[in-house]
């Protein structure tokens, strides 16, 4: 897979994943406005994750093992 996700990105996707790539992108977009000013790092992480998800195909997404690493 050409797109690699960091552990933080994978954990973020696990939290918000409704089961589809498009659904996850929508969930991440939905949560962005709720981030406080002091959560700039999380905002950057979320925006980067959305960008990576947008650049991949559904078949690639389905191969991801989205299990949180807390």
C-alpha positions in Angstrom: 0.0 0.0 0.0 1.4 3.3 -1.0 -0.1 5.4 1.8 1.2 4.7 5.2 -0.5 5.9 8.4 1.2 6.6 11.7 0.0 4.9 14.9 -1.7 8.2 15.9 -3.5 8.3 12.6 -4.6 4.7 12.9 -5.9 5.3 16.4 -7.8 8.3 15.2 -9.4 6.3 12.4 -10.3 3.5 14.9 -12.2 5.9 17.1 -14.2 7.5 14.3 -14.5 4.6 11.8 -18.2 3.9 10.9 -17.0 1.1 8.5 -16.3 2.8 5.2 -13.7 5.1 3.9 -16.2 7.8 2.8 -18.0 7.5 6.2 -14.7 7.9 8.0 -13.8 11.0 6.0 -17.3 12.4 6.8 -16.9 11.7 10.5 -13.5 13.3 10.6 -14.8 16.4 8.8 -17.7 16.5 11.2 -15.5 16.5 14.3 -13.0 19.2 13.1 -15.2 22.2 14.1 -15.5 20.8 17.7 -11.7 21.0 18.3 -10.7 23.7 20.8 -8.0 26.2 20.0 -5.5 24.3 22.1 -6.0 21.1 20.0 -4.0 22.4 17.0 -1.9 19.2 16.9 -5.1 17.0 16.7 -6.5 19.3 14.0 -3.3 18.9 12.0 -3.4 15.1 12.5 -7.0 14.9 11.5 -6.5 17.0 8.4 -3.6 14.9 7.3 -5.5 11.7 7.9 -8.4 13.0 5.8 -6.0 13.9 3.0 -4.5 10.4 3.0 -7.9 8.7 3.1 -9.1 10.9 0.2 -6.1 9.8 -1.8 -6.7 6.1 -1.5 -9.3 3.7 -3.0 -12.0 1.8 -1.0 -10.2 -1.5 -1.7 -7.0 -0.1 0.0 -9.1 1.1 2.9 -10.7 -2.3 3.4 -7.2 -3.9 3.8 -6.4 -1.6 6.8 -6.5 -3.3 10.1 -8.2 -0.7 12.2 -7.6 -1.8 15.8 -6.8 0.8 18.3 -3.3 0.7 19.9 -4.1 2.5 23.2 
